[in-house]
Amino acid sequence: MKKSHRPQTKVKNPEPKLESPDWVIWAAWADRITFEEIKSKTGKSENEVIKIMRKSLKPSSFRLWRKRVHSKSIKHRKKFEASRKNIRIKINKNEFQT
């Protein structure tokens, strides 16, 4: 077997295959994957993802995940875009005040 000169990168939590039920759980934990993206790739709505997470996680882990998702605006595309817009507005205001 021929050795490659390219280094192998090992990821702590590699992405599961899209067909796997573990993909929904992995995507729900990932901060940069929105519920809209999960719906477009798997067809599962936010409520269905919450039910899957509740069923597959320990109660304390589920509460931690819900608190994390609720506090982050990244999981919902509309909230994310609105927060980015507010940041841009604040930056522009600060430029004119100095």
N, C-alpha and C positions, 0 to 999 in steps of 0.2 A: 504494500500500500504506500502510495506516494504522500509524503508530508507536504502540507501547504505552508507557504511562507507567510500567509496572512494570519494574524493572530485571531484567535477565537474569543469572542466576547460572551461571557456567561452572565445571564441576567438572573437576578434573585427570583423574580416572579415573571417568568416568560408568559407571553400572551397565548392563551389556549386557542384551539381551533374554533372558528365561528360557529360550526355545527354543534359544538359541545355546549351542554347547559352551563358549564363552568364559565363560559365566555361572558354571559350576562352578569354573573357575580363579579368577575374580573373588571368588566367595563363599568359596573356600578361603583366600584371602589376607586377607579381611576378618576382623577380630578378633571382631566382635560376632555373627557368623553361626556357629552351632554345626553340628556334623556331623549332628545330628538334624534341624535345619531343612533342610539340603541334601538329606537323604534324603526328607523329606516333600515337598519341591518337585520334585525330579528323579528320585527313586527310586534314587539311587546311594548305596551304603553307604560307610563310611569307607575300607575297603580299595580300593574302586573309585575313590574320589577320589584316594587316594594313588597308584594306578597312572596315573591321568590326569595328575596333577602330575608324576610321574616321567618320563612320556613327553613332556610338552609343555615342561618347563622345562630349562634348562641344568643340568648336574650340581651346580655350585656354588650355583645358585639353589634347587635342590631341597633340598640339605643345609641351607641357611639357613632355608627354609620349615619343614622337619621339626624343626629345633632350636627354632624359634619356636613351632610348634604344640605340641611336647612340653613346653615350659616354661610355656606359658600354660594356665591352668585354664579359660579362657573357652570354648575350642573344644569342650569336653565339658560338657554341661549338668549332669551329676551332680557332676563336680568343681567346677564353678562354684558350684552351690548349696551344696556342702559348705564351700567356702572362704568364702562369704558368711556361712554359719552360724557358722563359727569366728570371723570378724571381729565379728559381733554379740555373741558370747559374751565376747570379750575386751573389747569396749566396755562391756558391762554389768558385768563384774568391775571394771574401772577406775573406774566410777561409784561403786561401793560402797566402794572402798578409800580414796577421797579424803575 
